[in-house]
Amino acid sequence: MNLEYTLPSGEKVKILNDRNIYLGTQIELADLGVCYGVVADTSFILICSYSVDGSEPEIVIYKRR
């Protein structure tokens, strides 16, 4: 789920640190070709959507504690 997201400014960023461990799950809506990812640690929750192949990632909610 550590995909590269495009911010409204056009800047591309990765939110997660590859060295950290997170709680997370993926919900796949195969009929629609979209997945929702939910990932969190003690300081934030991230909900994102992306296509089944991992392209077109989009942040739905990013909330810091």
N, C-alpha and C positions, 0 to 999 in steps of 0.2 A: 504494500500500500504506500510505500514511500515513492510516490510518483512526483513528477515535476509539474507544479500548478502554475498557471498564468494568472498573475494579479491584475486588477483593473488598470494598473499603470502600464501593463505590458511586460513587466518583469517576471521572469520565471524563477520559482523557488521550490525547494524541497523543505517540507515542514519537519519531518522526522529525522532523528539522528540514527544512522545505521548501527551504531554501537549500543544503543539503548534497547531495553526490552519493554514492550507495550502489551496491553490487553487489547484484543481486537477481534473482529469477525467480518465476514463478507456475506452479503445477501445478494444472490444472483437472480435476476429476473430474465431468464434466458429467452422467453418469448419476446421481450422488448429489446434484448441485446444490451442491457445495462446492468451494472452492479452498483451496490452501495457498500461502502466500507465504513466501519465504525472502529475507531482506535482511540485509546485513552491511556493516560498515566495519572500520577497524582496531581499534576498541574494543569491538564487540559483535556478536552474531548474534541475530536475531529470527526466529522461526518462528511463523506465525499461521494461523488458519483463518477463513474467512468464506464466506458464500453467494455464488453466482455473480454476483449483483447488487451485491455489496459490503456487504450488511447483515449483522448478527449477527457482527461481528468478535470473535475470541477469541485471546488470547495462548496459544500452546502452550509455547514456550520463549523466554525472554529471558535471555541469558547475557553478562555483561560479561567482558572479558578481564582 
